């Protein structure tokens, strides 16, 4: 069993000033880093090998930035990506569907009519102050929950087209069977 908390804590311990400087240089504000760090383990660094199944294995390989995916206040997955290729990422357990998924789950009743932000990459999500979500598993069934939004706000036309394509796919319906009741004698 993967101990995500321990892996995330170890990744946080490897953060050095050059990592912070690089994120600042990529447009992530120091306020976002501080605010996120006050709520949770914000990010860390891990050497990892990317696998063909969309997952990664820590240990050998190039350095990746790693961020926790939180659901109900608990780390359920980690997402690893490289700052030079923020549009490619890998998950650790495969259980998470979005960075910021608690933002979606716990949005307030006052926010229901407002457009909900969807970001294209983990870096974009960080740049936006960790508001909204970044979908990291487009095949997850939870993505269809976005259909309940009044409106979604995206940063690029390509992301909007990807959302339209994903959300407009036909949904598989289960076979419905009628249960017959037996006459009680």
Secondary structure as a PSIPRED ss2 file (coil, helix, strand):
# PSIPRED VFORMAT (PSIPRED V4.0)

   1 X C   1.000  0.000  0.000
   2 X C   1.000  0.000  0.000
   3 X C   1.000  0.000  0.000
   4 X H   0.000  1.000  0.000
   5 X H   0.000  1.000  0.000
   6 X H   0.000  1.000  0.000
   7 X H   0.000  1.000  0.000
   8 X H   0.000  1.000  0.000
   9 X H   0.000  1.000  0.000
  10 X H   0.000  1.000  0.000
  11 X H   0.000  1.000  0.000
  12 X H   0.000  1.000  0.000
  13 X H   0.000  1.000  0.000
  14 X C   1.000  0.000  0.000
  15 X C   1.000  0.000  0.000
  16 X C   1.000  0.000  0.000
  17 X H   0.000  1.000  0.000
  18 X H   0.000  1.000  0.000
  19 X H   0.000  1.000  0.000
  20 X H   0.000  1.000  0.000
  21 X H   0.000  1.000  0.000
  22 X H   0.000  1.000  0.000
  23 X H   0.000  1.000  0.000
  24 X H   0.000  1.000  0.000
  25 X H   0.000  1.000  0.000
  26 X C   1.000  0.000  0.000
  27 X C   1.000  0.000  0.000
  28 X C   1.000  0.000  0.000
  29 X C   1.000  0.000  0.000
  30 X H   0.000  1.000  0.000
  31 X H   0.000  1.000  0.000
  32 X H   0.000  1.000  0.000
  33 X H   0.000  1.000  0.000
  34 X H   0.000  1.000  0.000
  35 X H   0.000  1.000  0.000
  36 X H   0.000  1.000  0.000
  37 X H   0.000  1.000  0.000
  38 X H   0.000  1.000  0.000
  39 X H   0.000  1.000  0.000
  40 X C   1.000  0.000  0.000
  41 X C   1.000  0.000  0.000
  42 X C   1.000  0.000  0.000
  43 X C   1.000  0.000  0.000
  44 X E   0.000  0.000  1.000
  45 X E   0.000  0.000  1.000
  46 X E   0.000  0.000  1.000
  47 X E   0.000  0.000  1.000
  48 X E   0.000  0.000  1.000
  49 X E   0.000  0.000  1.000
  50 X E   0.000  0.000  1.000
  51 X C   1.000  0.000  0.000
  52 X C   1.000  0.000  0.000
  53 X C   1.000  0.000  0.000
  54 X C   1.000  0.000  0.000
  55 X E   0.000  0.000  1.000
  56 X E   0.000  0.000  1.000
  57 X E   0.000  0.000  1.000
  58 X E   0.000  0.000  1.000
  59 X E   0.000  0.000  1.000
  60 X E   0.000  0.000  1.000
  61 X E   0.000  0.000  1.000
  62 X E   0.000  0.000  1.000
  63 X E   0.000  0.000  1.000
  64 X E   0.000  0.000  1.000
  65 X E   0.000  0.000  1.000
  66 X E   0.000  0.000  1.000
  67 X E   0.000  0.000  1.000
  68 X E   0.000  0.000  1.000
  69 X E   0.000  0.000  1.000
  70 X E   0.000  0.000  1.000
  71 X E   0.000  0.000  1.000
  72 X C   1.000  0.000  0.000
  73 X C   1.000  0.000  0.000
  74 X E   0.000  0.000  1.000
  75 X E   0.000  0.000  1.000
  76 X E   0.000  0.000  1.000
  77 X E   0.000  0.000  1.000
  78 X E   0.000  0.000  1.000
  79 X E   0.000  0.000  1.000
  80 X E   0.000  0.000  1.000
  81 X E   0.000  0.000  1.000
  82 X E   0.000  0.000  1.000
  83 X C   1.000  0.000  0.000
  84 X C   1.000  0.000  0.000
  85 X E   0.000  0.000  1.000
  86 X E   0.000  0.000  1.000
  87 X E   0.000  0.000  1.000
  88 X E   0.000  0.000  1.000
  89 X E   0.000  0.000  1.000
  90 X E   0.000  0.000  1.000
  91 X E   0.000  0.000  1.000
  92 X C   1.000  0.000  0.000
  93 X C   1.000  0.000  0.000
  94 X C   1.000  0.000  0.000
  95 X C   1.000  0.000  0.000
  96 X C   1.000  0.000  0.000
  97 X C   1.000  0.000  0.000
  98 X E   0.000  0.000  1.000
  99 X E   0.000  0.000  1.000
 100 X C   1.000  0.000  0.000
 101 X H   0.000  1.000  0.000
 102 X H   0.000  1.000  0.000
 103 X H   0.000  1.000  0.000
 104 X H   0.000  1.000  0.000
 105 X H   0.000  1.000  0.000
 106 X C   1.000  0.000  0.000
 107 X C   1.000  0.000  0.000
 108 X C   1.000  0.000  0.000
 109 X H   0.000  1.000  0.000
 110 X H   0.000  1.000  0.000
 111 X H   0.000  1.000  0.000
 112 X C   1.000  0.000  0.000
 113 X C   1.000  0.000  0.000
 114 X C   1.000  0.000  0.000
 115 X C   1.000  0.000  0.000
 116 X E   0.000  0.000  1.000
 117 X E   0.000  0.000  1.000
 118 X E   0.000  0.000  1.000
 119 X E   0.000  0.000  1.000
 120 X C   1.000  0.000  0.000
 121 X C   1.000  0.000  0.000
 122 X H   0.000  1.000  0.000
 123 X H   0.000  1.000  0.000
 124 X H   0.000  1.000  0.000
 125 X H   0.000  1.000  0.000
 126 X H   0.000  1.000  0.000
 127 X H   0.000  1.000  0.000
 128 X C   1.000  0.000  0.000
 129 X C   1.000  0.000  0.000
 130 X C   1.000  0.000  0.000
 131 X C   1.000  0.000  0.000
 132 X C   1.000  0.000  0.000
 133 X E   0.000  0.000  1.000
 134 X E   0.000  0.000  1.000
 135 X E   0.000  0.000  1.000
 136 X C   1.000  0.000  0.000
 137 X C   1.000  0.000  0.000
 138 X C   1.000  0.000  0.000
 139 X C   1.000  0.000  0.000
 140 X C   1.000  0.000  0.000
 141 X H   0.000  1.000  0.000
 142 X H   0.000  1.000  0.000
 143 X H   0.000  1.000  0.000
 144 X H   0.000  1.000  0.000
 145 X H   0.000  1.000  0.000
 146 X H   0.000  1.000  0.000
 147 X H   0.000  1.000  0.000
 148 X H   0.000  1.000  0.000
 149 X C   1.000  0.000  0.000
 150 X C   1.000  0.000  0.000
 151 X C   1.000  0.000  0.000
 152 X E   0.000  0.000  1.000
 153 X E   0.000  0.000  1.000
 154 X E   0.000  0.000  1.000
 155 X C   1.000  0.000  0.000
 156 X C   1.000  0.000  0.000
 157 X H   0.000  1.000  0.000
 158 X H   0.000  1.000  0.000
 159 X H   0.000  1.000  0.000
 160 X H   0.000  1.000  0.000
 161 X H   0.000  1.000  0.000
 162 X H   0.000  1.000  0.000
 163 X H   0.000  1.000  0.000
 164 X H   0.000  1.000  0.000
 165 X H   0.000  1.000  0.000
 166 X H   0.000  1.000  0.000
 167 X H   0.000  1.000  0.000
 168 X C   1.000  0.000  0.000
 169 X C   1.000  0.000  0.000
 170 X C   1.000  0.000  0.000
 171 X C   1.000  0.000  0.000
 172 X C   1.000  0.000  0.000
 173 X C   1.000  0.000  0.000
 174 X C   1.000  0.000  0.000
 175 X C   1.000  0.000  0.000
 176 X C   1.000  0.000  0.000
 177 X C   1.000  0.000  0.000
 178 X C   1.000  0.000  0.000
 179 X C   1.000  0.000  0.000
 180 X C   1.000  0.000  0.000
 181 X C   1.000  0.000  0.000
 182 X C   1.000  0.000  0.000
 183 X C   1.000  0.000  0.000
 184 X C   1.000  0.000  0.000
 185 X C   1.000  0.000  0.000
